[in-house]
Amino acid sequence: MKASLALRYILLIAASVVFVFPLYWMVTGSVKPAVSLWQVPPDWFPQTFDLTQYRTLLDKQPALRWLFNSLFVGVVSVFFILLFCSLAGYAYAKKRFRGRHVLFFVIIATMMMPRQVTLVPLYLLVSDLGLLDTYAGLILPVIAYPFGVFLIRQFVSYIPDELLNAAKVDGAGEIRIFAQIVVPLILPALGALAIFSFMYIWNDYMWQLVVLTSDNMKTLPLGVSGLVNREMSVNYGVAMAGGTFAALPLIVFFLLFQRSFIRGITLGSDK
């Protein structure tokens, strides 16, 4: 038994090293002198910390503007995703109306469609509305998040109908029931959905590449990818600094919501 447990720990540690090492190499490479990146054997642990790569990134590129664009689009999109998905999930779970199952099946079916299938018609729609290279062009297409509706519906279905009926008997209206009873009970699911949707929007490189054209409107992942053509042929350290700069908000966002994320993921199994 002890040997089996030790083997599990060894495998977990080995897997953790494999997954974490690229991130570690990127972060350490961003603070090394440029010549250290080509050193053989490689310098696994930086002897000196050089922030020249970050100064080059911030001075020569509008990285702070890219960061603002990504945060603004991500936060606004997540807010509307949580609002619309919670309302839709509550309706599909607790309301009885004709065609409810058919409509929900259509929502689930859209999850099975590759993004490339809807890319061209969605681009034409956004173009006809005059929303290319705008915040609205980035936000509006993603706030209809089918996975979010599915996730919230599953959680709301666990809420006893007797609880909602008791609130109605006490005179509570639909808005009050939703805001004061349903929302507090599904906060773990909303936390998990916030992380999923924020990561999805942050890394939605394909849609950002199609919609955005100007440097000032680019998001951070899109701007950092442009460093391949601008800086990477000369300085790999700048590209690593840009990658670290782009990954940091995701790490911070996950740390802020990790408790809700874990509760949201494990709540169904607990029940």
Buried (B, 14 or more C-beta within 10 A) or exposed (E): EEEEEEEEEEEEEEEEEEEEEEEEBBBBBBBBBBEBBEEEEEBEEBEEEBEBBBEBBBEEBBBEBBBBBBBBBBEBBBBBBBEBBBBBBBBBBBEEEEEEEEBBEEBBEEEEEEEEEBEEEBBEBBEEEEBBBBBBBBBBBBBBBBBBBBBBBBBBEEBEEEEBEEBEEEEBEBEEBBEEBBBEEBEBBBBBBBBBBBBBBBEBEEBBBBBBEEEEBBBBBBBBBBBEEBBBEEBBBBBBBBBBBBBEBBEEBEEEBEEBBEBBBEBEEEE
